[in-house]
Each structure stands twice: as structure tokens, then as C-alpha cells.
Amino acid sequence: MKDVEIEKLLSGTGNLFITGPAGTGKSYILNKYINEQSNVLVCAPTGIAALHIGGETMHKQFHIPIPAFEAPSFAKGRKDTITKGQLQVIACADTIIIDEISMCRNDVFRFAVKVIRKAEKLKGSKIRIIVSGDFSQLPPVVKASEASLMKKFGLDASGYAFTTQEWKSLNFEVVELTDVKRQENADFISILNDIRLGKDIHLDYFERFVNEDPDYEDNIVICGTNARADKINREYLDSLPGQAVVFQAYKEGRANYTSGFNNDLIVAKAGAKVIFISNDTIEGKYKNGTFGVIKSFNEGSVMVDIDGNDVEIRRQEYPVYSYSVSGSSLQKKEVGMIRQFPFKIGKAITIHKSQGQTFDRAIISPEIFAAGQLYVVLSRVRSPEGLTLLKPIEPKQLIIDPVVEKFYRNGYIWDAPVKKTAVVKKAPVKKTAAKKSTGKTKTTRRAAQKPVKRRTSK
């Protein structure tokens, strides 16, 4: 499909789901549309994804709590109420774009759509919604401990946005891009697409790129786990001259018993590359995913070079909450606080942090534990010549989520079973009368779905 045809499609009024393999130009199309249109609100489920598209996180834009199991509140005076003033910002938009939709959890998506619906009432007209992404890539993060809560609140435990009733109600027209622009090597493109579909027929192709002792200079390392990235970053720090400085997180309340905080201890040196793990909500000088270089250490702060500008960084506050369910309501209470600098050493990053980025050269440690990760990390490089693997790829690392596979196989339709609740009317009280069923059987009809339009951008 030619660019002019894509622009004509985007200039319409219907909701769109733009999808396709990595490197087919999804973000390019969105950016071009955003630059040429007005009243477009742009967001993404993660900070680094929002950074790439020039928008805000969905949590900030729609005032979404974590987790977002309950419906948004618009009642005056109630805690966490979304106010009319906040809704007016959304109501000003004619189009809302959500990029990297694969990482958007279903509770977050459902909450956002309900906020948009409320904003539409304030606006007096519909707001167009365009979502973009590839569900064969990084999935939403769903902890095992959250599965029962998700089911309690009517959410599919897979976490995918397309499993919600809100997704179905938007009646997306699907535009599938197929022409890969990131890579030019036809064989490499074909092999990556097979990896995307979970096929292991080309694993021997990648053996030539294995190097257990590569040159780490001028290469970024992409890892499947935080543990592996942390190890590489420690070795990187050891290679830098100068004295290391250690920053221990300050913890209060029940935060003292919190484990798994990935920024609990920061070891840094002047000249070290860092990556920010949260947004600057006060001055907006950095976002989750921004890279910088440490210049110096001051009392209570660190000076970091961000895009040629010296920025003074201070500790951020990270509240710790406890959750419980009372009836059908989720109770949230702040029980502690963590204070720490919002960055990590950035010589190595995780696959999640690499989403949406393109590198000329990358060293990849293929420790895969979730669906789509292997495909994402392999498709970050422009050509096979820029690819280095620290170990061979194993068949077990080719993971495709069966929920996504079913969604794609059914033509981008999620046909989850609907739980039916029988409604029984009480008959008038009589001495010999018994309660009877109405005798009617409710039939659930599948909503009409627009046909999939596969677009080949050239």
C-alpha cells in the first residue's frame, strides 16, 4: 500500500488497529500522522514506549491506578476521583493513539476506555481511538499472584487488551503492514518472521553469530533478565577508572520488608552510562528509558549529562501499597515509602527496555522466559552483520502465546467463552405453586467484526 493510501485511511473516522511484524513502519506511520494532525493525544503503556512516540504513559494520561481492576470514579469528593478538569484534557482530543498495545494490560486498557467514554460525554462527540502494535511481541506483565484477582474482576488471566469487552466494542478496522523496513536482507526478514510464528527451522542459521567473548566496546547488550543485565553492568563499572559511589535506597514503614526493588542499591562512577527507570514528573527533564552519562556527584544529588545538558538528579519517592478485596471493591493503602535515584547503569538493558529501538550492533544474551521475547530481541538489529549472540538459541526459547495464536488465527477476533448467568423470575406465591423457569434460552450472538485489511506499505 502506498503512503498516500495509508494517509487516506488514517484521515477517516473509524477506530484502527495497526499491526504487523517488527520494523514494518508502524511507529513511522503514527509519527507522520501525529505531525500532520491537530488535537491528537498520544500515549503508550510504558515510559520508554511513550518516549519513542512522543507521548505520555497511559497511567499518567488517564490517571490509572496500579492495579486498575476497579472502574474509574467520577464522584465528587471521593479519593482518586477523576475530575472534570482532568477529563477536559482528554475531551479536547479528536484522536487518541495508544502505541505498543501488546504490552498494555487488559485492566489498564479497560480503565482507559471507560475514562475516554466519560470524556466523550463531556465533549459531546466520539473520540477516535487508534492502537498500534504486534501481539506476537512483548506481552503484558501479569504476576502469578494477580491471576485470582483478575478473574474476580472479570479479566482474562492472559492480560491481553484484546480479551476485554471494551476492545470488542471499539470495532477496530485492522490494518496489517507486511513490508519490513528495518532490515533489507530478505533471508533475514523471512527467518525473523518464522521466529515470530514460533518455528524452529532456522536455528542453525544463528550459530554463525555466537561469540562467547565478544568486544563490548561500542556495543549495547540486550538481556532477557534483569539479573544478567546487572552482571554485565557491574563488569562495565569495574572497567571504568575512578572511585565507585554507592547509593542505598532509603526505606520507611513496610517498605523495609519489600524485596525485589530493582534499584535498591546503585553502584556508579563518573563517566558511566545510565538509563532512567521512571519519569521526571516535576520538570520533565527525563523519562523512563532516557539515557545519560554521569558527570559528577554532589551532596544529595548526581549531575547527569542528558543530550548535552547537565541535569541535577535527586532521589525520587516510590510509595509502597498494600491491596485487599472487600466485596467487589479493591482496597488500596499506602504502607511505606522508598527513596532512591531514578536511574540504573545502562551498558546493558533488558529486552523490555529495547522494545521499539533499532541498533546497528547489539550483543544479545538469549535468556528467554516469556512469549515474543526472542523475536523482539533478534529484530532489534538492522542486519545480521550487527548481531552477536553470547550462546546458541535453543528450541524451548521459541515461545508463542496460544492466546495470541488463537487471536491471529481467528482473524484478529477474540472469541472467549461468555459466562452466562441465569435469571429466574419469582412466581406468585401459591400453596401448590413452584418456581418455574421462564423457558427462554438466551442466545449470545457474536458482534459483527470488520474484515481484516492487510496493507503492504512500500
BELPELIN-V15412 format. One record per residue. N is the residue number from 1. RES is the residue in one letter. SS is DSSP state (2 for helix, 1 for strand, 0 for the rest). D_CENTER is the distance of its C-alpha to the mean C-alpha in whole Angstrom. Layout:
n = (N N)
res = (RES RES)
ss = (SS SS)
d_center = (D_CENTER D_CENTER)
This chain:
n = (1 2 3 4 5 6 7 8 9 10 11 12 13 14 15 16 17 18 19 20 21 22 23 24 25 26 27 28 29 30 31 32 33 34 35 36 37 38 39 40 41 42 43 44 45 46 47 48 49 50 51 52 53 54 55 56 57 58 59 60 61 62 63 64 65 66 67 68 69 70 71 72 73 74 75 76 77 78 79 80 81 82 83 84 85 86 87 88 89 90 91 92 93 94 95 96 97 98 99 100 101 102 103 104 105 106 107 108 109 110 111 112 113 114 115 116 117 118 119 120 121 122 123 124 125 126 127 128 129 130 131 132 133 134 135 136 137 138 139 140 141 142 143 144 145 146 147 148 149 150 151 152 153 154 155 156 157 158 159 160 161 162 163 164 165 166 167 168 169 170 171 172 173 174 175 176 177 178 179 180 181 182 183 184 185 186 187 188 189 190 191 192 193 194 195 196 197 198 199 200 201 202 203 204 205 206 207 208 209 210 211 212 213 214 215 216 217 218 219 220 221 222 223 224 225 226 227 228 229 230 231 232 233 234 235 236 237 238 239 240 241 242 243 244 245 246 247 248 249 250 251 252 253 254 255 256 257 258 259 260 261 262 263 264 265 266 267 268 269 270 271 272 273 274 275 276 277 278 279 280 281 282 283 284 285 286 287 288 289 290 291 292 293 294 295 296 297 298 299 300 301 302 303 304 305 306 307 308 309 310 311 312 313 314 315 316 317 318 319 320 321 322 323 324 325 326 327 328 329 330 331 332 333 334 335 336 337 338 339 340 341 342 343 344 345 346 347 348 349 350 351 352 353 354 355 356 357 358 359 360 361 362 363 364 365 366 367 368 369 370 371 372 373 374 375 376 377 378 379 380 381 382 383 384 385 386 387 388 389 390 391 392 393 394 395 396 397 398 399 400 401 402 403 404 405 406 407 408 409 410 411 412 413 414 415 416 417 418 419 420 421 422 423 424 425 426 427 428 429 430 431 432 433 434 435 436 437 438 439 440 441 442 443 444 445 446 447 448 449 450 451 452 453 454 455 456 457 458)
res = (M K D V E I E K L L S G T G N L F I T G P A G T G K S Y I L N K Y I N E Q S N V L V C A P T G I A A L H I G G E T M H K Q F H I P I P A F E A P S F A K G R K D T I T K G Q L Q V I A C A D T I I I D E I S M C R N D V F R F A V K V I R K A E K L K G S K I R I I V S G D F S Q L P P V V K A S E A S L M K K F G L D A S G Y A F T T Q E W K S L N F E V V E L T D V K R Q E N A D F I S I L N D I R L G K D I H L D Y F E R F V N E D P D Y E D N I V I C G T N A R A D K I N R E Y L D S L P G Q A V V F Q A Y K E G R A N Y T S G F N N D L I V A K A G A K V I F I S N D T I E G K Y K N G T F G V I K S F N E G S V M V D I D G N D V E I R R Q E Y P V Y S Y S V S G S S L Q K K E V G M I R Q F P F K I G K A I T I H K S Q G Q T F D R A I I S P E I F A A G Q L Y V V L S R V R S P E G L T L L K P I E P K Q L I I D P V V E K F Y R N G Y I W D A P V K K T A V V K K A P V K K T A A K K S T G K T K T T R R A A Q K P V K R R T S K)
ss = (0 0 2 2 2 2 2 2 2 2 0 0 0 0 0 1 1 1 1 1 0 0 0 0 0 2 2 2 2 2 2 2 2 2 2 2 0 0 0 1 1 1 1 1 0 0 2 2 2 2 2 2 2 0 0 1 1 2 2 2 2 0 0 0 0 0 0 0 0 0 0 0 0 0 0 0 0 0 0 0 0 0 0 2 2 2 2 2 2 2 2 0 0 0 1 1 1 1 1 0 2 2 2 0 1 2 2 2 2 2 2 2 2 2 2 2 2 2 2 2 2 2 2 0 0 0 0 1 1 1 1 1 0 0 0 0 0 0 0 0 0 0 0 2 2 2 2 2 2 2 2 2 0 0 0 0 0 0 0 1 2 2 2 0 2 2 2 2 2 2 0 0 1 1 1 1 1 0 0 0 0 0 0 0 0 2 2 2 2 2 2 2 2 2 2 2 0 0 0 0 0 0 2 2 2 2 2 2 2 1 0 0 0 0 0 0 0 0 0 1 1 1 1 0 0 2 2 2 2 2 2 2 2 2 2 2 2 2 2 0 0 0 0 0 1 1 1 1 0 1 1 1 1 2 2 2 2 0 0 0 0 0 0 0 1 1 1 1 0 0 0 0 1 1 1 1 0 0 0 0 0 0 0 0 0 0 0 0 0 0 1 1 1 1 1 1 1 1 0 0 1 1 1 1 1 1 0 0 1 1 1 1 1 0 0 1 1 1 1 1 1 1 1 1 1 1 0 0 1 1 1 1 1 1 1 1 1 1 1 1 0 0 1 1 1 0 0 1 1 1 2 2 2 2 0 0 0 0 1 0 0 1 1 1 1 0 0 0 0 0 0 0 2 2 2 2 2 2 0 0 1 0 0 2 2 2 1 1 1 0 0 0 0 0 2 2 2 0 0 0 0 2 2 2 2 2 2 2 2 0 0 0 0 0 0 0 0 0 0 0 0 0 0 0 0 0 0 0 0 0 0 0 0 0 0 0 0 0 0 0 0 0 0 0 0 0 0 0 0 0 0 0 1 1 1 0 0 0)
d_center = (28 29 27 29 29 25 26 28 25 23 26 26 25 24 20 18 16 16 15 16 16 15 17 19 18 15 14 18 19 17 18 21 21 20 23 25 25 25 23 20 17 14 11 7 4 5 8 9 7 9 12 12 13 15 13 12 9 10 11 14 14 15 16 14 15 14 14 15 17 20 20 20 24 26 29 31 32 29 27 23 25 23 26 27 27 23 23 25 23 21 24 25 22 23 20 16 14 10 8 6 6 6 3 5 8 11 13 10 11 14 15 14 16 19 19 19 22 24 23 25 28 28 28 30 28 25 22 21 17 15 12 11 10 11 11 13 10 8 7 6 8 12 15 18 19 17 18 22 20 18 21 23 21 21 17 17 16 14 11 10 11 14 16 16 20 18 16 20 21 20 22 19 21 20 20 20 20 22 23 22 22 21 23 27 28 29 29 26 24 26 25 21 21 23 21 18 20 21 25 26 29 28 28 31 30 28 31 32 29 30 31 31 32 31 31 28 30 28 25 21 21 17 17 16 17 17 21 21 20 22 25 25 24 27 29 28 29 33 33 33 37 37 37 34 32 31 29 29 26 28 28 30 30 28 26 29 28 24 23 20 19 18 20 23 26 25 28 28 31 32 30 27 24 21 18 16 14 14 15 19 19 23 24 20 22 19 15 12 13 16 19 22 26 28 31 33 33 35 35 32 30 29 29 27 27 24 25 28 29 30 27 28 26 27 25 22 23 20 21 22 22 23 23 25 26 29 30 27 26 23 25 23 25 25 27 26 25 24 25 24 23 19 19 20 22 20 22 20 16 14 12 8 10 12 9 11 14 17 20 24 24 22 23 21 21 20 20 17 17 14 14 13 13 16 16 13 15 18 17 17 20 23 25 26 29 26 25 26 25 27 27 28 25 26 26 24 21 20 18 17 16 19 17 15 19 21 18 19 23 23 23 19 21 20 23 22 26 27 28 32 34 37 39 43 45 48 51 54 56 59 61 61 57 54 50 50 46 46 46 44 41 37 36 32 32 28 27 28 25 26 26 24 25 24 24 25 25 27)
